[in-house]
Amino acid sequence: MKIVGMFSFNHGQETIQEQYPWALEELQTVLASVDSLLSLTKASREKTMLGKMLYNPRALNKGFKAKFHELGWKSHKVLCDYPTEFYTSDYVPKKGFRGTFREMDFVKSRVGIEVQFGKYAFMVYNVCAKMTIFRNLGLIDVGIEVVPVREFAKQMSTGVSYFEQFVWDLSQRGVADIDIPVLIVGVI
């Protein structure tokens, strides 16, 4: 796999290049070592492409996980202690929230990386919520979001979002004062 697109959200690319150039180098090392053809294992059950072999996001993620861990990157879970004081007085939840957490795919030396080959909402959540939360918790200062470009996403199940769409939306949204620097990386 390789990087074929980069978008700097809130000065993400500049921040990475100036303060964390090793992170981009390690990402490129990981991408070069992940053979995407090994994850071409999902037989489509969708009407529009019945039987077509597609890239399996879980298999891709497994390859990324192994390679990032070899380089000392760790996934990081944060347990969620959800507030209950906002319920109305006549509501008591039937189950507690024990074991609920948020997780970042890879964290190392204040850099957070998310690899997303899923639905569009997850890309937006990663950049516009999760990375800010992990920064507020003192775990990261900058993020990298790895997503497929359209050409690659078309070889996955329907509904997988892609770099071009995400860049357009982030450009139209603009940067809010709570956003952290994030480099959006399009891969194939």
N, C-alpha and C positions, 0 to 999 in steps of 0.2 A: 504494500500500500504506500501511497505517497500523498503529500500535501499538494493540492492544486488550487487552493484559494485561501486567502487570509483577509479577515475584516477586523479592524481595530475598533472595538466598542469602548468608549470612555478612555481612550489612550492605552488600550490593552497591549497592542503590538509594541508601542514605544516603551511601555513599562517593562514588558518581558525582555525586549532587546537590550535595554539599558541596565536593568537590575537583576534579571534572571535568565540570561542568554543560555545557560546550561539546560534550563527546562525545555526550551524549544529544541535544542540539540538532542536531548534524551527522547523527546516525543518523536523526532525524526528517526532516531535509532529504533524505537519501538515499531513505528509504522513500517520501516524497511524490513523488519523481521516477522511481521504478521502476514502470512500468506492467505489472502482473502479467498482464494480458490478452494482452500480446505473447508471453508464454511458455506460452500455452495451445496447445501444438503437439505434444504427445505422444499418438499414437493408442495406446490400451491394447491389449495382446495377452493380457491376463489374462482367464480364463474368466468371472469374475464381472462384468466390465465391458468386454467385447470391443468394440473400435471406438470407445469413448467417448474424447473429447478430454480430456486431463489436463494439469495444469501440469507443465512440464518443469523439474526442479530445476537442471539445467545452464544453461538459458536464464535462469532467475531469478538464479543466481549471477553470470552474465556481466553482467547489469544492475547488480547490487550492486557488482561489481568496478570497472566503469567509473566509477560515481558516487563511490565511496569514493576512488578514485585521484585524481579531480578535486579532492577536498578534502585531498589530501596524505597519505592513509592508504596504507601499503605492506604487502604481504604480507611475512612474515618466515620464512625457512627457517633451520633449525639442523641442521647435519650431525650424524649420529649415529655415534659411535665405539663400537661395541658391544664389550663385554668378551668375551674368549675364555677367561679363566682358570677359568671355571666348568664347562667341559666335562670329561667324564671322560677319563682318560688314553688310552682306546682309541678316542676319537672325534676326527676332524679334519673340519671342514666342507669340502664340495667347492667352494663359492664364497665369496668374500669379501663384505663388506657395503658396498663402495664405493658412494657416491652415495645411501645411505639417509639420509633426513632427516625431521624433523618440521616442519610449517608452520602458522603462524597466519594466518588469512585477512587480517586487517588490524591493524596496530599503528601507534599515533601517540601520542607524549608519554606513554608508560607505560600506555596503555590498549590492551587487546587485544579484538578483536571476532571472533567466529566466527558465521557464518551457516550454519545447518544445516537442510536440507530432506531429510535422509536418514534412515537407520535409527536406531532408538533408541540403540543402543550408541554411536554417534558423539556424540550429545548428552552422554551420561554421561562418555565419555572426554574430551571438550572441557573440561567443567567440573571434573571430579574428578581429572584427570590432566594434560592438556596445559597448562591455564592455570597450574597449580601449577608445572610444569616451566619454563614461560617466566618465571614470577616468580623461581624459583630461579636462573635464568640471568641475572637482572637486566634483563629486557626489558619486563616489565609489572608493575603493582601491583594492577590491578583488571581485571575482564573483563566483557564483555557477550555473552550468547549469544542470538542471534536465531533463533526457531523458529516454525513455523506453529501456530495454534490448531487445534483439532480440526476445525472447520468447513472450514478451508482444506486441512488434510491429507487430508480425505476426497475432495478433488478431485485427489489425486496418486496415484501407484502405491501398492498395498497395502504395508504395513510401514513407511510414513513415520510417525514418532512426532510427538507434538504437545505443546504447552504444558501442558495440563491434566494429562496423564499424568506429564510430567517434574516439574512442581511437586509433585504428590502424592508421587512417589518421593523427591525431595530432602527434602521435609518429613519423611517417614518415616525416611530415612537419618540426618538430622541433620547437623551441621557437625563436621568433624574439625579437629584443631589445625593441619593442613597446608593446609586449604582457604583460597583467597583470596576476597575479596569479589567476587561476580558478580551482575550484574543479568540475570535471565532475562526476555526480551522476547517476548511472543506477538504475532504479526502476522497480518494478513489482507489 
